[in-house]
Amino acid sequence: MRRPPPGGRLAAPAAVHLGAPRGWVALCTLAERDLPARLALAARPAIALIGPVFTLPRGLVRLVANLAALPAIRNLLLCGRDPRGVPAREAIRRIWEAGLTPAGYLPGLPGVPPLRNLDRRSLALVRARVRLTDLGPTRRVDRILRAAQSIPRGRGKERRRLPRSLTIRTPAVAPQEHGLDPTGYFVILAPTPDRRICCEHYRRDGTLTRRFLGADAAGLCRAILERRLAGTAEHAAYLGRELQKAEDALRAGLPYSQDDPLRFPRGWPAGRSRVPGSAHPTRQQPGRRRRERRG
């Protein structure tokens, strides 16, 4: 049910259910947490997308992005109850009727923060292409599905796609191909004797400048970036990937080697979670320093 769409990439794909690839109806269940799954089990060919809106403005930004990514959708049905204290239904109505103010606010809803992350071209595209229908706070699956199936497919100029300038196709690049960083390079060792991650920064001449110790990738990345030791965006992205891989290895009890993929032993259970306290026996190997390959 959750296969990726051919014409775009969904925002927060884990929070939505994808239906028929050529479906022309989307269902927004607002604050109902179990309703999307129930609707997905009995979905009809007309339904392309089912998902909630729990928060504002983030949920509304994701809704518009998902509708813009699926060009076959031309109808949006609202159902379910509003989140407690969040005027999600009214916010969706206002943005369909009047759009946004120049400052990014919803007209008539001053309590909702501005939607600064919402792309104006995507919003214009969705408002012109997608018709909004409010079914009220109903949670009855049969009524919602009947309403969706009663909408004719229809054809017209509204079947426009997301502007090409908003979709960027990236080539495959090896993780270590981040070029030279004038500030130096990093050596990552895991696990240390006290089961932490060690990240050392060296100048280009091989002089050690800092040694960072931590148990999680986020804390190490923040400490390194605060000291501006990653001189390029590519190097910072590389560092984040490697530190997260080291954290995964530490939690799963696997050996870590910089620039190499994690190696899971044969018979490793499918779906084994990477959390502390794994029952799998730790197979530690002496850490060996591997400097980042230079280009």
VEXPAZA-229508 format. One record per residue: x, y, z of N, C-alpha, C in turn; residue number from 1. Coordinates in nm, 2 decimals. Each point is the difference from the previous one (the first is absolute). Last residue first. Layout:
// VEXPAZA-229508
LODO n_x n_y n_z ca_x ca_y ca_z c_x c_y c_z seq
LODO X Y Z X Y Z X Y Z NUM
...
This chain:
// VEXPAZA-229508
LODO n_x n_y n_z ca_x ca_y ca_z c_x c_y c_z seq
LODO 3.92 1.22 -0.21 -0.05 0.02 -0.13 0.02 -0.12 -0.09 295
LODO 0.19 -0.06 0.44 0.01 0.14 -0.04 -0.04 0.01 -0.15 294
LODO -0.12 -0.34 0.44 0.07 0.01 -0.13 -0.02 0.14 -0.06 293
LODO 0.03 -0.10 0.53 -0.10 0.02 -0.11 0.08 0.00 -0.13 292
LODO 0.21 -0.27 0.40 -0.03 0.14 -0.04 -0.09 0.00 -0.12 291
LODO 0.06 -0.36 0.40 0.00 0.01 -0.15 -0.03 0.14 -0.03 290
LODO 0.15 -0.34 0.44 -0.02 0.13 -0.06 0.00 0.00 -0.15 289
LODO -0.17 -0.38 0.35 0.12 0.03 -0.07 -0.03 0.14 -0.07 288
LODO -0.19 -0.34 0.44 -0.02 0.10 -0.10 0.13 0.04 -0.07 287
LODO -0.13 -0.49 0.20 0.08 0.12 0.03 -0.03 0.10 -0.11 286
LODO -0.39 -0.32 0.09 0.13 -0.01 -0.06 0.08 0.12 0.03 285
LODO -0.48 -0.28 0.19 0.09 0.12 -0.01 0.13 -0.04 -0.07 284
LODO -0.51 -0.18 0.08 0.12 -0.05 -0.07 0.09 0.12 -0.02 283
LODO -0.45 -0.15 0.33 0.09 0.10 -0.06 0.12 -0.06 -0.06 282
LODO -0.50 -0.23 0.05 0.14 0.01 0.06 0.08 0.10 -0.07 281
LODO -0.54 0.04 0.03 0.10 -0.06 -0.08 0.14 0.01 0.06 280
LODO -0.41 0.19 0.17 0.03 -0.13 0.05 0.11 -0.07 -0.08 279
LODO -0.08 0.55 0.09 -0.03 -0.11 -0.10 0.05 -0.13 0.06 278
LODO 0.00 0.47 0.19 -0.05 -0.12 0.06 -0.03 -0.12 -0.09 277
LODO -0.04 0.50 -0.19 0.09 -0.05 0.11 -0.06 -0.13 0.06 276
LODO -0.13 0.09 -0.50 -0.02 0.07 0.13 0.09 -0.06 0.10 275
LODO -0.17 -0.08 -0.51 0.13 0.05 0.04 -0.02 0.08 0.13 274
LODO -0.29 -0.44 -0.20 0.00 0.14 0.02 0.14 0.04 0.05 273
LODO -0.16 -0.40 -0.33 0.06 0.02 0.13 0.01 0.15 0.02 272
LODO -0.17 -0.24 -0.40 -0.08 0.10 0.08 0.06 0.02 0.13 271
LODO 0.14 -0.45 -0.21 -0.06 0.11 -0.08 -0.08 0.09 0.09 270
LODO 0.42 -0.29 0.18 -0.14 0.00 -0.01 -0.05 0.12 -0.08 269
LODO 0.47 -0.25 -0.07 -0.05 0.11 0.08 -0.15 0.02 -0.02 268
LODO 0.31 -0.34 -0.20 -0.11 -0.03 0.10 -0.05 0.11 0.08 267
LODO 0.48 0.06 -0.19 -0.10 -0.09 -0.06 -0.10 -0.04 0.11 266
LODO 0.25 0.47 0.07 0.03 -0.14 -0.01 -0.11 -0.08 -0.06 265
LODO 0.11 0.52 -0.12 -0.08 -0.08 0.09 0.03 -0.15 -0.01 264
LODO 0.25 0.50 -0.10 -0.01 -0.15 -0.04 -0.07 -0.07 0.10 263
LODO 0.04 0.54 -0.20 -0.01 -0.09 0.12 -0.02 -0.14 -0.05 262
LODO 0.27 0.34 -0.31 -0.14 -0.03 0.04 0.00 -0.09 0.12 261
LODO 0.41 0.35 -0.10 -0.04 -0.14 -0.04 -0.15 -0.02 0.05 260
LODO 0.27 0.40 0.10 -0.02 -0.01 -0.15 -0.04 -0.14 -0.05 259
LODO 0.18 0.00 0.49 -0.03 0.12 -0.07 0.01 -0.03 -0.15 258
LODO -0.13 -0.36 0.37 0.12 0.04 -0.07 -0.03 0.12 -0.09 257
LODO -0.21 -0.33 0.44 -0.01 0.11 -0.08 0.14 0.03 -0.07 256
LODO -0.30 -0.44 0.25 0.12 0.07 -0.02 -0.02 0.12 -0.10 255
LODO -0.40 -0.17 0.32 0.07 -0.04 -0.12 0.13 0.07 -0.01 254
LODO -0.41 0.02 0.32 0.11 -0.09 0.03 0.08 -0.05 -0.12 253
LODO -0.38 0.33 0.04 -0.03 -0.14 -0.04 0.11 -0.10 0.03 252
LODO 0.04 0.47 0.10 -0.12 -0.05 0.07 -0.03 -0.14 -0.04 251
LODO 0.37 0.22 -0.20 0.02 -0.01 0.15 -0.12 -0.06 0.07 250
LODO -0.02 0.09 -0.47 0.09 -0.12 0.03 0.02 -0.01 0.15 249
LODO -0.24 0.37 -0.15 -0.08 -0.12 -0.02 0.08 -0.13 0.03 248
LODO 0.22 0.42 0.03 -0.10 -0.02 0.11 -0.08 -0.12 -0.02 247
LODO 0.30 0.12 -0.34 0.07 -0.05 0.11 -0.09 -0.02 0.12 246
LODO -0.18 0.18 -0.39 0.03 -0.14 -0.02 0.08 -0.06 0.12 245
LODO -0.10 0.46 0.00 -0.12 -0.08 0.02 0.02 -0.15 -0.02 244
LODO 0.36 0.29 -0.09 -0.03 0.00 0.14 -0.13 -0.08 0.03 243
LODO 0.12 0.08 -0.45 0.09 -0.10 0.06 -0.02 -0.01 0.15 242
LODO -0.26 0.31 -0.26 -0.03 -0.14 -0.04 0.09 -0.10 0.08 241
LODO 0.08 0.47 0.06 -0.13 -0.05 0.06 -0.03 -0.14 -0.03 240
LODO 0.38 0.20 -0.20 0.02 -0.03 0.14 -0.13 -0.05 0.07 239
LODO -0.02 0.14 -0.45 0.07 -0.12 0.01 0.02 -0.04 0.15 238
LODO -0.19 0.42 -0.10 -0.09 -0.11 -0.03 0.06 -0.14 0.02 237
LODO 0.28 0.38 0.05 -0.09 -0.01 0.11 -0.11 -0.11 -0.02 236
LODO 0.30 0.11 -0.35 0.07 -0.07 0.11 -0.09 -0.02 0.12 235
LODO -0.17 0.24 -0.37 0.02 -0.14 -0.03 0.07 -0.08 0.11 234
LODO -0.05 0.47 0.04 -0.13 -0.07 0.02 0.01 -0.15 -0.03 233
LODO 0.44 0.26 0.16 -0.09 0.00 -0.11 -0.12 -0.07 0.03 232
LODO 0.35 0.06 0.32 0.01 0.12 -0.08 -0.09 0.01 -0.11 231
LODO 0.03 -0.22 0.51 -0.03 -0.05 -0.14 -0.01 0.12 -0.09 230
LODO 0.08 0.09 0.45 0.12 -0.09 -0.04 -0.03 -0.06 -0.14 229
LODO -0.24 0.32 0.34 0.03 0.03 -0.15 0.12 -0.08 -0.05 228
LODO -0.24 0.01 0.44 0.14 0.04 0.00 0.04 0.02 -0.15 227
LODO -0.43 -0.16 0.09 0.01 0.13 0.08 0.14 0.05 0.00 226
LODO -0.09 -0.42 -0.20 -0.05 0.12 -0.08 0.01 0.13 0.07 225
LODO 0.11 -0.40 0.23 0.10 0.02 -0.11 -0.05 0.12 -0.08 224
LODO -0.28 -0.15 0.34 0.12 0.05 0.06 0.10 0.04 -0.11 223
LODO -0.40 -0.20 -0.13 -0.03 0.13 0.05 0.13 0.06 0.06 222
LODO 0.01 -0.45 -0.15 -0.01 0.09 -0.11 -0.02 0.15 0.05 221
LODO 0.00 -0.35 0.32 0.13 0.02 -0.05 0.00 0.10 -0.12 220
LODO -0.41 -0.12 0.20 0.08 0.08 0.09 0.14 0.02 -0.05 219
LODO -0.29 -0.28 -0.25 -0.05 0.14 0.00 0.08 0.09 0.09 218
LODO 0.09 -0.48 -0.03 0.05 0.08 -0.12 -0.05 0.15 0.01 217
LODO 0.09 -0.31 0.44 -0.10 0.01 -0.10 0.05 0.10 -0.11 216
LODO 0.25 -0.13 0.40 -0.07 -0.12 -0.03 -0.10 0.01 -0.11 215
LODO 0.51 0.26 0.11 -0.15 0.00 0.03 -0.06 -0.13 -0.04 214
LODO 0.49 0.33 -0.02 -0.05 -0.12 0.05 -0.15 0.01 0.03 213
LODO 0.44 0.26 -0.29 -0.14 0.01 0.05 -0.04 -0.14 0.04 212
LODO 0.47 0.31 -0.10 -0.05 -0.13 0.01 -0.14 0.00 0.07 211
LODO 0.37 0.35 -0.30 -0.11 -0.02 0.10 -0.03 -0.15 0.00 210
LODO 0.38 0.17 -0.25 -0.05 0.12 0.06 -0.10 -0.02 0.11 209
LODO 0.44 -0.26 -0.28 -0.12 -0.02 0.07 -0.04 0.13 0.07 208
LODO 0.30 -0.06 -0.45 0.01 0.04 0.14 -0.14 -0.02 0.06 207
LODO 0.14 -0.07 -0.48 0.00 -0.12 0.09 0.01 0.04 0.15 206
LODO -0.03 0.29 -0.41 0.13 -0.05 0.03 0.01 -0.11 0.09 205
LODO -0.41 0.22 -0.10 0.05 -0.06 -0.12 0.14 -0.06 0.01 204
LODO -0.29 0.04 0.45 0.03 0.09 -0.11 0.06 -0.08 -0.12 203
LODO -0.34 -0.23 0.36 0.14 0.02 -0.04 0.01 0.12 -0.10 202
LODO -0.36 -0.26 0.39 0.02 0.10 -0.11 0.15 0.03 -0.02 201
LODO -0.34 -0.42 0.22 0.12 0.08 0.01 0.01 0.09 -0.12 200
LODO -0.36 -0.32 0.30 0.01 0.06 -0.13 0.12 0.11 0.02 199
LODO -0.25 -0.46 0.26 0.11 0.09 0.00 0.01 0.06 -0.14 198
LODO -0.40 -0.27 0.31 0.06 0.03 -0.13 0.10 0.11 0.02 197
LODO -0.15 -0.39 0.38 -0.04 0.13 -0.06 0.06 0.01 -0.14 196
LODO 0.06 -0.35 0.38 -0.12 -0.01 -0.09 -0.05 0.14 -0.04 195
LODO 0.41 -0.10 0.25 -0.12 0.02 0.08 -0.12 0.02 -0.08 194
LODO 0.42 -0.10 -0.21 -0.02 -0.10 0.11 -0.12 0.03 0.09 193
LODO -0.06 0.16 -0.49 0.11 0.02 0.09 -0.01 -0.10 0.11 192
LODO -0.21 -0.10 -0.50 -0.02 0.06 0.13 0.13 0.02 0.08 191
LODO 0.03 0.18 -0.41 -0.11 -0.05 0.08 0.00 -0.15 0.00 190
LODO 0.24 0.50 -0.21 0.03 -0.13 0.06 -0.12 -0.04 0.09 189
LODO 0.16 0.37 -0.42 -0.10 -0.04 0.09 0.03 -0.14 0.05 188
LODO 0.24 0.47 -0.23 0.02 -0.14 0.02 -0.10 -0.05 0.10 187
LODO 0.06 0.46 -0.36 -0.05 -0.07 0.13 0.04 -0.15 -0.01 186
LODO 0.20 0.50 -0.24 -0.08 -0.12 -0.01 -0.03 -0.06 0.13 185
LODO 0.12 0.53 -0.21 0.06 -0.12 0.04 -0.09 -0.12 -0.02 184
LODO -0.04 0.48 -0.14 0.01 0.00 0.15 0.06 -0.13 0.05 183
LODO -0.11 0.10 -0.47 0.12 0.07 0.05 0.02 -0.01 0.15 182
LODO -0.22 -0.37 -0.33 -0.05 0.10 0.09 0.12 0.07 0.06 181
LODO -0.12 -0.30 -0.48 0.09 0.04 0.11 -0.06 0.11 0.09 180
LODO -0.32 -0.37 -0.26 0.11 0.10 -0.03 0.08 0.03 0.12 179
LODO -0.36 -0.33 -0.04 -0.04 0.14 0.05 0.11 0.10 -0.03 178
LODO -0.11 -0.53 -0.05 0.03 0.10 -0.11 -0.04 0.14 0.04 177
LODO -0.09 -0.43 0.24 0.13 0.07 0.04 0.04 0.11 -0.11 176
LODO -0.40 -0.29 -0.04 -0.01 0.08 0.12 0.13 0.08 0.03 175
LODO -0.17 -0.11 -0.51 0.06 -0.08 0.11 0.01 0.09 0.13 174
LODO -0.38 0.08 -0.37 0.14 0.04 0.03 0.05 -0.08 0.11 173
LODO -0.43 0.06 -0.39 0.06 -0.08 0.11 0.14 0.04 0.01 172
LODO -0.36 0.36 -0.18 0.07 -0.12 -0.04 0.06 -0.08 0.12 171
LODO -0.46 0.31 -0.02 0.14 0.00 0.04 0.07 -0.12 -0.05 170
LODO -0.45 0.34 -0.10 0.04 -0.14 -0.01 0.15 0.00 0.02 169
LODO -0.42 0.35 0.13 0.14 -0.01 -0.03 0.04 -0.15 0.00 168
LODO -0.46 0.35 -0.02 0.04 -0.14 0.01 0.15 -0.02 -0.05 167
LODO -0.24 0.42 -0.01 -0.01 -0.05 0.14 0.04 -0.14 0.02 166
LODO -0.01 0.23 -0.43 0.10 0.06 0.08 -0.01 -0.04 0.15 165
LODO -0.32 -0.14 -0.33 0.12 -0.07 -0.01 0.11 0.06 0.09 164
LODO -0.53 0.03 0.11 0.10 0.07 -0.08 0.13 -0.07 0.00 163
LODO -0.44 -0.28 0.07 0.08 0.08 0.08 0.11 0.07 -0.09 162
LODO -0.43 -0.16 -0.26 0.10 -0.06 0.09 0.07 0.11 0.08 161
LODO -0.52 -0.03 -0.22 0.13 0.05 -0.02 0.09 -0.06 0.10 160
LODO -0.50 -0.02 -0.14 0.09 -0.11 0.02 0.14 0.05 -0.03 159
LODO -0.40 0.27 -0.05 0.05 0.00 0.13 0.10 -0.12 0.02 158
LODO -0.26 0.09 -0.40 0.13 0.07 0.01 0.06 -0.01 0.14 157
LODO -0.35 -0.39 -0.13 0.01 0.15 -0.02 0.14 0.05 0.01 156
LODO -0.39 -0.44 0.12 0.13 0.04 -0.07 0.00 0.15 -0.02 155
LODO -0.29 -0.42 0.31 0.02 0.13 -0.06 0.13 0.02 -0.06 154
LODO -0.25 -0.35 0.31 0.15 0.03 -0.02 0.02 0.14 -0.06 153
LODO -0.43 -0.08 0.32 0.05 -0.04 -0.13 0.15 0.03 -0.02 152
LODO -0.26 -0.11 0.47 0.06 0.12 -0.07 0.05 -0.05 -0.14 151
LODO -0.19 -0.29 0.35 -0.10 0.07 -0.08 0.06 0.11 -0.08 150
LODO 0.26 -0.26 0.31 -0.03 -0.08 -0.13 -0.10 0.07 -0.08 149
LODO 0.11 0.19 0.42 0.12 0.00 -0.09 -0.03 -0.07 -0.13 148
LODO -0.33 -0.01 0.34 0.01 0.14 -0.05 0.12 0.01 -0.10 147
LODO -0.07 -0.41 0.22 -0.11 0.02 -0.10 0.02 0.14 -0.06 146
LODO 0.29 -0.12 0.35 0.03 -0.07 -0.12 -0.11 0.02 -0.11 145
LODO -0.07 0.18 0.43 0.11 0.07 -0.06 0.04 -0.07 -0.13 144
LODO -0.34 -0.20 0.26 -0.05 0.13 -0.05 0.12 0.07 -0.07 143
LODO 0.10 -0.41 0.22 -0.09 -0.02 -0.12 -0.05 0.13 -0.06 142
LODO 0.27 0.01 0.40 0.07 -0.04 -0.12 -0.09 -0.02 -0.12 141
LODO -0.06 0.33 0.43 -0.06 -0.12 -0.06 0.07 -0.04 -0.13 140
LODO 0.05 0.39 0.31 0.11 -0.10 0.00 -0.05 -0.13 -0.06 139
LODO -0.13 0.58 0.00 -0.04 -0.15 -0.01 0.13 -0.08 0.00 138
LODO -0.09 0.51 0.03 0.08 -0.09 0.09 -0.03 -0.15 0.00 137
LODO -0.07 0.32 -0.44 -0.03 0.02 0.14 0.08 -0.10 0.08 136
LODO 0.03 0.07 -0.48 -0.10 -0.10 0.04 -0.04 0.02 0.14 135
LODO 0.22 0.33 -0.40 0.01 -0.03 0.14 -0.12 -0.10 0.03 134
LODO 0.32 0.15 -0.45 -0.13 -0.04 0.05 0.01 -0.04 0.14 133
LODO 0.31 0.25 -0.44 -0.02 -0.04 0.14 -0.14 -0.02 0.04 132
LODO 0.33 -0.03 -0.47 -0.12 0.05 0.06 -0.02 -0.05 0.14 131
LODO 0.45 0.09 -0.35 -0.07 -0.09 0.10 -0.12 0.07 0.06 130
LODO 0.30 0.21 -0.32 -0.03 -0.13 -0.06 -0.09 -0.08 0.09 129
LODO 0.16 0.45 0.09 -0.06 0.00 -0.13 -0.05 -0.13 -0.04 128
LODO 0.24 0.05 0.41 -0.13 0.07 0.01 -0.07 0.01 -0.14 127
LODO 0.43 -0.19 0.02 -0.10 -0.09 0.07 -0.13 0.07 0.01 126
LODO 0.36 0.24 -0.19 -0.03 -0.11 -0.08 -0.11 -0.09 0.06 125
LODO 0.18 0.37 0.25 -0.09 0.04 -0.12 -0.04 -0.11 -0.09 124
LODO 0.30 -0.10 0.36 -0.13 0.04 0.05 -0.09 0.04 -0.12 123
LODO 0.44 -0.09 -0.10 -0.07 -0.12 0.03 -0.14 0.03 0.05 122
LODO 0.28 0.36 -0.06 -0.03 -0.06 -0.13 -0.08 -0.13 0.01 121
LODO 0.18 0.23 0.39 -0.11 0.07 -0.06 -0.05 -0.06 -0.13 120
LODO 0.24 -0.26 0.42 0.04 0.06 -0.13 -0.13 0.06 -0.07 119
LODO 0.12 -0.07 0.54 -0.09 -0.04 -0.11 0.04 0.07 -0.13 118
LODO 0.20 0.07 0.45 0.05 -0.11 -0.08 -0.09 -0.05 -0.11 117
LODO -0.12 0.35 0.31 0.11 0.05 -0.07 0.07 -0.11 -0.09 116
LODO -0.46 0.11 0.26 0.05 -0.11 -0.07 0.11 0.03 -0.09 115
LODO -0.18 0.23 0.49 0.01 0.01 -0.14 0.06 -0.13 -0.07 114
LODO -0.29 -0.03 0.46 0.13 0.05 -0.04 0.01 0.01 -0.15 113
LODO -0.46 0.04 0.28 0.08 -0.10 -0.07 0.13 0.06 -0.05 112
LODO -0.35 0.26 0.21 0.07 -0.08 0.10 0.08 -0.11 -0.06 111
LODO -0.29 0.32 -0.25 0.13 0.06 0.05 0.08 -0.09 0.10 110
LODO -0.38 -0.05 -0.38 0.04 -0.09 0.11 0.14 0.06 0.05 109
LODO -0.25 0.20 -0.37 -0.10 -0.02 0.10 0.04 -0.10 0.11 108
LODO 0.28 -0.03 -0.44 -0.09 0.10 0.03 -0.11 -0.03 0.10 107
LODO 0.50 -0.20 -0.01 -0.13 -0.04 -0.05 -0.10 0.12 0.03 106
LODO 0.55 0.08 -0.08 -0.10 -0.04 0.09 -0.13 -0.04 -0.07 105
LODO 0.43 0.17 -0.19 -0.01 -0.14 0.02 -0.10 -0.05 0.10 104
LODO 0.11 0.46 -0.19 0.10 -0.05 0.11 -0.01 -0.14 0.03 103
LODO -0.29 0.21 -0.33 0.14 0.01 -0.04 0.10 -0.04 0.11 102
LODO -0.47 -0.25 0.03 0.04 0.14 -0.01 0.15 0.02 -0.05 101
LODO -0.30 -0.43 -0.15 0.07 0.06 0.11 0.02 0.15 -0.01 100
LODO -0.42 -0.32 -0.20 0.15 0.00 -0.01 0.06 0.05 0.13 99
LODO -0.49 -0.05 -0.11 0.07 0.13 -0.02 0.15 -0.01 0.00 98
LODO -0.31 -0.39 0.01 -0.09 0.12 -0.04 0.09 0.12 -0.04 97
LODO 0.20 -0.40 0.18 -0.06 -0.03 -0.13 -0.08 0.12 -0.06 96
LODO 0.19 0.02 0.43 0.11 0.01 -0.10 -0.05 -0.04 -0.14 95
LODO -0.31 0.00 0.37 0.05 0.13 -0.03 0.11 0.00 -0.11 94
LODO -0.17 -0.42 0.16 -0.10 0.08 -0.07 0.05 0.14 -0.04 93
LODO 0.27 -0.27 0.27 0.00 -0.05 -0.13 -0.10 0.07 -0.09 92
LODO 0.02 0.12 0.46 0.12 0.04 -0.07 0.00 -0.05 -0.14 91
LODO -0.35 -0.14 0.28 -0.02 0.14 -0.04 0.13 0.05 -0.07 90
LODO 0.02 -0.43 0.18 -0.10 0.00 -0.10 -0.02 0.14 -0.06 89
LODO 0.30 -0.07 0.37 0.05 -0.05 -0.13 -0.10 0.01 -0.11 88
LODO 0.09 0.20 0.49 -0.11 0.02 -0.10 0.04 -0.05 -0.14 87
LODO 0.13 -0.13 0.53 0.07 0.03 -0.13 -0.11 0.02 -0.10 86
LODO -0.06 -0.16 0.46 0.06 0.14 0.01 0.06 0.04 -0.13 85
LODO -0.09 -0.50 0.01 -0.04 0.08 0.12 0.08 0.14 0.00 84
LODO -0.10 -0.25 -0.47 0.08 -0.02 0.12 -0.04 0.09 0.11 83
LODO -0.38 -0.13 -0.34 0.12 0.09 0.01 0.09 -0.05 0.11 82
LODO -0.32 -0.36 -0.25 -0.01 0.11 0.09 0.13 0.08 0.00 81
LODO -0.23 -0.30 -0.43 0.06 -0.01 0.13 0.00 0.13 0.08 80
LODO 0.03 0.03 -0.53 -0.08 -0.08 0.09 0.06 -0.01 0.13 79
LODO 0.03 0.23 -0.54 0.04 0.01 0.14 -0.10 -0.08 0.08 78
LODO 0.19 -0.02 -0.54 -0.11 -0.01 0.10 0.05 0.01 0.14 77
LODO 0.16 0.14 -0.53 0.04 -0.03 0.13 -0.12 0.00 0.09 76
LODO 0.15 -0.04 -0.56 -0.10 0.02 0.10 0.06 -0.03 0.14 75
LODO 0.23 -0.06 -0.42 -0.07 0.13 -0.03 -0.11 0.02 0.10 74
LODO 0.48 -0.31 -0.13 -0.10 0.03 0.10 -0.06 0.14 -0.04 73
LODO 0.37 -0.21 -0.24 -0.14 -0.05 -0.04 -0.10 0.04 0.10 72
LODO 0.48 0.11 0.04 -0.08 0.09 -0.09 -0.14 -0.06 -0.04 71
LODO 0.36 -0.01 0.42 -0.09 -0.10 -0.07 -0.09 0.07 -0.09 70
LODO 0.30 0.25 0.27 0.09 -0.11 -0.05 -0.08 -0.11 -0.08 69
LODO -0.21 0.37 0.23 0.08 0.05 -0.11 0.08 -0.11 -0.07 68
LODO -0.23 -0.09 0.40 -0.09 0.02 -0.10 0.06 0.05 -0.13 67
LODO 0.26 -0.04 0.39 -0.04 -0.13 -0.05 -0.10 0.01 -0.11 66
LODO 0.14 0.40 0.21 0.12 -0.06 -0.07 -0.04 -0.14 -0.06 65
LODO -0.31 0.22 0.28 0.01 0.07 -0.13 0.11 -0.06 -0.08 64
LODO -0.05 -0.16 0.44 -0.12 -0.03 -0.08 0.01 0.06 -0.14 63
LODO 0.33 0.10 0.32 0.02 -0.13 -0.05 -0.12 -0.04 -0.09 62
LODO -0.02 0.41 0.22 0.10 0.01 -0.10 0.02 -0.14 -0.06 61
LODO -0.30 0.03 0.36 -0.05 0.06 -0.12 0.10 0.01 -0.11 60
LODO 0.14 -0.16 0.42 -0.09 -0.09 -0.06 -0.06 0.05 -0.13 59
LODO 0.27 0.29 0.27 0.08 -0.11 -0.07 -0.09 -0.10 -0.07 58
LODO -0.11 0.41 0.28 -0.02 0.00 -0.14 0.06 -0.12 -0.07 57
LODO -0.25 -0.12 0.35 0.01 0.12 -0.09 0.13 0.07 0.05 56
LODO -0.20 -0.55 0.05 0.06 0.13 0.05 -0.01 0.10 -0.10 55
LODO -0.17 -0.45 -0.07 0.00 0.01 0.15 0.04 0.14 0.05 54
LODO -0.20 -0.28 -0.45 0.06 0.13 0.03 -0.01 0.02 0.15 53
LODO -0.01 -0.47 -0.35 -0.06 0.09 0.10 0.07 0.14 -0.01 52
LODO -0.11 -0.39 -0.41 0.10 0.04 0.11 -0.06 0.10 0.09 51
LODO -0.03 -0.30 -0.50 -0.07 0.01 0.12 0.10 0.04 0.11 50
LODO -0.07 -0.06 -0.58 0.08 0.04 0.11 -0.09 0.02 0.12 49
LODO -0.15 -0.15 -0.44 0.14 0.00 -0.02 0.08 0.02 0.13 48
LODO -0.52 -0.18 -0.18 0.07 0.06 0.10 0.15 -0.01 -0.02 47
LODO -0.36 -0.19 -0.28 0.00 0.15 -0.01 0.10 0.06 0.10 46
LODO -0.10 -0.48 -0.01 0.09 0.05 -0.11 0.01 0.15 -0.01 45
LODO -0.12 -0.20 0.48 -0.06 -0.02 -0.13 0.10 0.06 -0.11 44
LODO 0.06 -0.20 0.55 0.01 0.10 -0.10 -0.06 -0.04 -0.14 43
LODO 0.05 -0.20 0.47 -0.12 -0.01 -0.08 0.00 0.10 -0.11 42
LODO 0.36 -0.03 0.31 -0.03 -0.14 -0.02 -0.12 -0.02 -0.09 41
LODO 0.14 0.44 0.12 0.09 -0.06 -0.09 -0.03 -0.15 -0.03 40
LODO -0.24 0.25 0.33 -0.04 0.04 -0.14 0.09 -0.07 -0.10 39
LODO 0.11 -0.06 0.45 -0.13 -0.06 -0.03 -0.05 0.03 -0.14 38
LODO 0.39 0.21 0.16 0.02 -0.14 -0.02 -0.12 -0.07 -0.03 37
LODO -0.04 0.46 0.11 0.08 -0.02 -0.13 0.02 -0.15 -0.03 36
LODO -0.21 0.13 0.43 -0.08 0.00 -0.12 0.07 -0.02 -0.13 35
LODO 0.18 0.04 0.46 -0.02 -0.13 -0.05 -0.08 0.00 -0.13 34
LODO 0.12 0.41 0.22 0.12 -0.08 -0.01 -0.02 -0.14 -0.06 33
LODO -0.24 0.52 -0.02 -0.03 -0.14 0.02 0.12 -0.09 -0.03 32
LODO -0.06 0.50 -0.05 0.06 -0.06 0.13 -0.02 -0.14 0.02 31
LODO -0.07 0.18 -0.49 0.03 0.09 0.11 0.06 -0.07 0.12 30
LODO -0.11 -0.18 -0.46 -0.07 -0.04 0.12 0.02 0.08 0.13 29
LODO 0.01 0.01 -0.58 0.07 0.06 0.12 -0.08 -0.03 0.12 28
LODO 0.05 -0.20 -0.54 -0.08 0.01 0.13 0.09 0.06 0.11 27
LODO -0.03 0.00 -0.59 0.08 -0.01 0.13 -0.09 0.02 0.12 26
LODO -0.06 -0.15 -0.57 -0.05 0.06 0.13 0.10 -0.02 0.11 25
LODO 0.03 -0.17 -0.46 -0.02 0.15 -0.01 -0.06 0.06 0.12 24
LODO 0.33 -0.46 -0.19 -0.12 0.05 0.07 -0.01 0.15 0.00 23
LODO 0.34 -0.33 -0.18 -0.08 0.10 -0.08 -0.12 0.05 0.06 22
LODO 0.29 -0.31 0.23 0.09 0.09 -0.07 -0.07 0.11 -0.08 21
LODO -0.22 -0.24 0.44 0.01 -0.02 -0.15 0.09 0.10 -0.06 20
LODO 0.07 0.02 0.49 -0.09 -0.09 -0.06 0.02 -0.03 -0.14 19
LODO 0.28 0.17 0.48 -0.02 0.01 -0.14 -0.09 -0.10 -0.05 18
LODO 0.08 0.24 0.50 -0.02 -0.12 -0.07 -0.02 0.03 -0.15 17
LODO 0.27 0.27 0.43 -0.10 -0.01 -0.09 -0.01 -0.14 -0.06 16
LODO 0.34 0.16 0.31 -0.12 0.04 0.06 -0.12 -0.01 -0.09 15
LODO 0.46 -0.10 -0.11 -0.04 -0.10 0.09 -0.14 0.04 0.06 14
LODO 0.24 0.28 -0.32 -0.07 -0.11 -0.06 -0.05 -0.10 0.11 13
LODO 0.17 0.51 -0.02 -0.04 -0.09 0.11 -0.07 -0.12 -0.05 12
LODO 0.02 0.29 -0.39 0.05 0.05 0.13 -0.05 -0.09 0.11 11
LODO 0.09 -0.16 -0.53 -0.10 0.04 0.11 0.08 0.06 0.12 10
LODO 0.12 0.00 -0.54 0.04 -0.06 0.12 -0.09 0.05 0.11 9
LODO -0.08 -0.07 -0.56 0.06 0.09 0.10 0.03 -0.08 0.12 8
LODO -0.20 -0.19 -0.40 0.02 0.14 -0.04 0.06 0.09 0.10 7
LODO -0.12 -0.49 0.04 0.09 0.02 -0.11 0.03 0.14 -0.03 6
LODO -0.11 -0.20 0.50 -0.07 0.04 -0.12 0.10 0.02 -0.11 5
LODO 0.06 -0.36 0.40 0.03 0.13 -0.03 -0.07 0.04 -0.13 4
LODO -0.21 -0.37 0.34 0.11 0.01 -0.10 0.02 0.14 -0.04 3
LODO -0.29 -0.24 0.36 0.08 0.12 0.01 0.11 0.00 -0.10 2
LODO -0.32 -0.36 0.04 -0.08 0.12 0.00 0.08 0.12 0.00 1
